[in-house]
Amino acid sequence: MTSIRKSIFILLLFFSSHLMAACLHTPTPPATDQASLSVEEELQARARREQRILEESGSIIRDEEIETYLMGVAEKILPGSSRERRFLFRIIEGTRMNAFAFPDGVVYIHCGMLSRMENEAQLAFVLAHEMTHVTHKHAFRAYEKRREQAPGWAGGFGGPDPLPGLGAHDTGSMDAYARDLEAEADRIGFERALAAGYSPGEVLRLLRRMNHPPEYEKTTDAIVLTAHPDMEERILRYEAFLSRMEAKGGNAKNEEVYRFHTRRMILRTARLDLMEGRFPAALKGAEKYLEICPFDAEGYFLKGEVYRQWGKWEDLERAKKAYHRAILLNPAYPDPQAALGLIYFKRGEKGLARRHFETCLSVSPDVPEKAYILGYLKECIR
Amino acid sequence: MMKLLLALILLLPACSGPYTKAGGLYESPNRSYSFTPPEGWMKYKVDGSLLMTRDGPFSQYLLVQERTLDKPYVHTGKHFLKGMLPQEAAQVVLDEMRSDRVLVGFHLIDNAPAMLGGLDGFKLLFSYRDKEGLVVKSLYYGAIAGDRFFSVRFTAAEKEYFDRDLENFKKVLSSFEIKS
């Protein structure tokens, strides 16, 4: 495992919601004295270092529209937070259903999670949970707890393996404490989202989906598998919250608004699903995107790519239909022309193949596949 | 696969047994391909692959692989299909690389048709950052022959080793023959 990956892995574990939470019975953040302030400062400095690794990894998606939207939802959950610039939201390119927060208020959420959630209410519960980790200083408290349990442990700032053992596989008591913190983030986050008027049942719908994702969406990602080992327990916990507090919630789901603002994440996730060979998930993503943006050529091209790359002969007709639709919507779009050329070329229909390859090069003379296309054209003319 | 290979190789210097000196004509055990390894390099065989290096795999390595078309990859669910064009096979390899989160800052420099062992294939040139943030560059040739996929890959630290050892890779490539 490379150090970058290792660092990301450690920070994902440490700062993921599994580890950052507090006891159900200690809702008040700890008092901040001078000593704790310096620990907090060091934690924040470390957070910034870890964030820099993430930012330099090339996996951060900067999208002003979605970041502003997330900030707006956060403002509903915790009024005044955007004015105080207390939180910052970043999107990670990846298909995981995961989000995590740093102690300095930077919250990362995977585009796969944004893509697969159904409405703003579900998003609000996720953000409220992560924001609670920040507001209730869970990283600091987990750090202090670790020091308390192992007095010789001086913390890991600057060391080769900072904050060792705070992961999910440490001692039972640390696991128990992490679960307490998690429970607190669940409870306070739930209360905050309810107070903002979000429909309370949505959190359960989301958790159940995360616990039992459709077969076609499953990944072999160890981080997802270990981040929330107690999902059943969490579901039971939320069921208990619901029975006590359902009446306090509102009806807000804001499905349409959510789908509109997350549309580009849906398209991105579908592309990633295709890249990772999850064809049914990619197809669902492409279709979901096209429901929101029915006149978008990129969506049709992606749908065509899924059908073509799936490798089923019968799907090629569907692929052709999707490519033609993309061309109809954007005649200057070279990619569907090249893809159609490829289909016809493989079928031996060289006249049609040539027409599409030539059109592709005429609308975009420097397409990345140019060298291949020139080779196909030579054969078509031969 | 690569991680397993590199992990094994890291452990090997201590016993230094499985490394053997490369030289002369190399023929795969099933006689499906042959080539001439660079003089003075060490080679190591594992699971149908042959890895060669002169200064250690983190400086440079040459990897020759043969796999059945349906053998699954680690990071992508895609695999090769019979009748795939070189461009389509290249897409599968690229998707495997891009799905591997270890390869930070993956950058595709070139993707073009190329010959491998006398067959129509593809070549990919790409770079990424390794564990120390070092930029690593890789030149990858691949081709499908019947129900098998062959590849020859040269990977090296971009600044120190890539250009220096590129000629050795080209010699391997020009001597590479696919026999089945």
Boltz contact constraints between the chains, C-beta under 6 A:
constraints:
  - contact:
      token1: [A, 2]
      token2: [B, 102]
      max_distance: 6.0
  - contact:
      token1: [A, 2]
      token2: [B, 131]
      max_distance: 6.0
  - contact:
      token1: [A, 3]
      token2: [B, 131]
      max_distance: 6.0
  - contact:
      token1: [A, 4]
      token2: [B, 104]
      max_distance: 6.0
  - contact:
      token1: [A, 5]
      token2: [B, 102]
      max_distance: 6.0
  - contact:
      token1: [A, 57]
      token2: [B, 104]
      max_distance: 6.0
  - contact:
      token1: [A, 58]
      token2: [B, 105]
      max_distance: 6.0
  - contact:
      token1: [A, 275]
      token2: [B, 95]
      max_distance: 6.0
  - contact:
      token1: [A, 275]
      token2: [B, 98]
      max_distance: 6.0
  - contact:
      token1: [A, 275]
      token2: [B, 99]
      max_distance: 6.0
  - contact:
      token1: [A, 276]
      token2: [B, 76]
      max_distance: 6.0
  - contact:
      token1: [A, 276]
      token2: [B, 99]
      max_distance: 6.0
  - contact:
      token1: [A, 277]
      token2: [B, 76]
      max_distance: 6.0
  - contact:
      token1: [A, 277]
      token2: [B, 77]
      max_distance: 6.0
  - contact:
      token1: [A, 277]
      token2: [B, 78]
      max_distance: 6.0
  - contact:
      token1: [A, 278]
      token2: [B, 77]
      max_distance: 6.0
  - contact:
      token1: [A, 311]
      token2: [B, 81]
      max_distance: 6.0
  - contact:
      token1: [A, 371]
      token2: [B, 112]
      max_distance: 6.0
  - contact:
      token1: [A, 371]
      token2: [B, 113]
      max_distance: 6.0
  - contact:
      token1: [A, 372]
      token2: [B, 87]
      max_distance: 6.0
  - contact:
      token1: [A, 372]
      token2: [B, 113]
      max_distance: 6.0
  - contact:
      token1: [A, 375]
      token2: [B, 113]
      max_distance: 6.0
